[in-house]
Amino acid sequence: MKDTNLRIYLDNAATTWPKPPAVATAINDFITQGAANPGRGGHGLSLATGRMVFDCRKKLGRLFNVQDESRVIFTSNATQALNMAVFGTLSPGDHCITTSMEHNAVSRPLHYLQGKGVEVTVIPCNSQGELSLGRLQAAFQANTRLVALTHASNVCGTLLPVQEACSLARQHGALTLLDAAQTAGVYPLDAELLGVDLLAVPGHKSLLGPTGTGALYIGPRTELRPSIYGGTGSFSELLEMPDVLPDRFESGTLNTVGIAGLSSALDYIEIAGLTHIRTHETALAKLAWRGLQAIGGIKVYGTGDGAPIVAFNVGEIGSTEVAYILDASFNIATRAGLHCAPWAHQTLGTYAQGVVRVSPGVFTTIKEIDTFLEAVEAIKQEMT
Ligand SMILES: Cc1ncc(COP(=O)(O)O)c(C=O)c1O
């Protein structure tokens, strides 16, 4: 195995690494000092785990600026949160509006539901991934129940006008589902200010928690059907799912080990501050964006001023080949191909070639971006 100390990790959009050291400590402490099942027993260890889970829920509630943290539901990733929202709101005969920049975590459930009688309108974004509000406005129908859109493209970082989109949805009596997979932990996500009804986040990307964590915020306007039925540790005498939150949407044992890590990661973010994190990461992305353009012969995609994600290609060389060389010869981790977002690649005109995606994180340094740029320049000299 290569020396991971020398590795430059630029794949934070897939999952962040490294995590703050306190995250590993919190996981270790939890699992060694009493990892009992919360809400499943009256003994001290179960109650202590319940308090730990409650604390983490509260921290997420603060992040989303919501009063009632019981509306924050733990999930195992953003995909589960998005599926719960899509399947829990849409019924045959409903209409859903979405965009051509969505991840498969949104487009696949919608495609499935299309086959079950849900009408879906996909608004094409422009070649930089930007959404036209005029097109969105024109897409509403009398039966529009949901607008499902990403906050930032996971392919090129372009930000969508989510506050305006939420406002339009409200005017038309529709709900909004925001996929904040690429913005949670980097941009403010004030649910009230954004006017969003359903907010899905992964815990393992910029929230800096471990994999196997995520959350769905369910706003007070939203009537959601549960997607998973089972034990909640409460109202065990009922055959129906309890009405109370979060129990209604949290059947089965929670990923308490992951939540212990996520809770510590949220402390890190609260102390570091979103502004500091965003300023750092977007400055590095800009450095990469400008540096790639300065090399010449490199195609760079998106608006260049969105979430800290940079998508590029070296001439006509396949993106997978470039990412392979970056990894094998330079020990630099990036991600190539279609990034689970085929519509986005059709929109950007990169469906055949894919792109190499570079995503700095909170621990990435300027020197690492400089080394990455030197590597791309060397690949370009060698191969074109
Ligand atoms: C925009 C977007 N939505 C959803 C997801 C799915 O996230 P998860 O892997 O946590 O399920 C991703 C993951 O990359 C993403 O980038």
Ligand as a Chemical Component Dictionary entry (heavy atoms), coordinates in Angstrom:
data_LIG
# 
_chem_comp.id                   LIG 
_chem_comp.type                 NON-POLYMER 
_chem_comp.pdbx_formal_charge   0 
_chem_comp.three_letter_code    LIG 
# 
loop_
_chem_comp_atom.comp_id 
_chem_comp_atom.atom_id 
_chem_comp_atom.alt_atom_id 
_chem_comp_atom.type_symbol 
_chem_comp_atom.charge 
_chem_comp_atom.model_Cartn_x 
_chem_comp_atom.model_Cartn_y 
_chem_comp_atom.model_Cartn_z 
_chem_comp_atom.pdbx_ordinal 
LIG C1 C1 C 0 -25.854 15.998 -4.778 1  
LIG C2 C2 C 0 -25.831 14.663 -4.106 2  
LIG N1 N1 N 0 -26.980 14.122 -3.698 3  
LIG C3 C3 C 0 -27.019 12.940 -3.059 4  
LIG C4 C4 C 0 -25.878 12.230 -2.802 5  
LIG C5 C5 C 0 -25.956 10.926 -2.077 6  
LIG O1 O1 O 0 -25.307 11.040 -0.852 7  
LIG P1 P1 P 0 -25.018 9.743  0.043  8  
LIG O2 O2 O 0 -23.824 9.092  -0.554 9  
LIG O3 O3 O 0 -24.778 10.273 1.414  10 
LIG O4 O4 O 0 -26.209 8.875  -0.027 11 
LIG C6 C6 C 0 -24.643 12.742 -3.229 12 
LIG C7 C7 C 0 -23.401 11.981 -3.022 13 
LIG O5 O5 O 0 -22.395 12.216 -3.623 14 
LIG C8 C8 C 0 -24.616 13.999 -3.880 15 
LIG O6 O6 O 0 -23.476 14.549 -4.285 16 
# 
loop_
_chem_comp_bond.comp_id 
_chem_comp_bond.atom_id_1 
_chem_comp_bond.atom_id_2 
_chem_comp_bond.value_order 
_chem_comp_bond.pdbx_ordinal 
LIG C1 C2 SING 1  
LIG C2 N1 SING 2  
LIG C2 C8 DOUB 3  
LIG N1 C3 DOUB 4  
LIG C3 C4 SING 5  
LIG C4 C5 SING 6  
LIG C4 C6 DOUB 7  
LIG C5 O1 SING 8  
LIG O1 P1 SING 9  
LIG P1 O2 DOUB 10 
LIG P1 O3 SING 11 
LIG P1 O4 SING 12 
LIG C6 C7 SING 13 
LIG C6 C8 SING 14 
LIG C7 O5 DOUB 15 
LIG C8 O6 SING 16 
# 
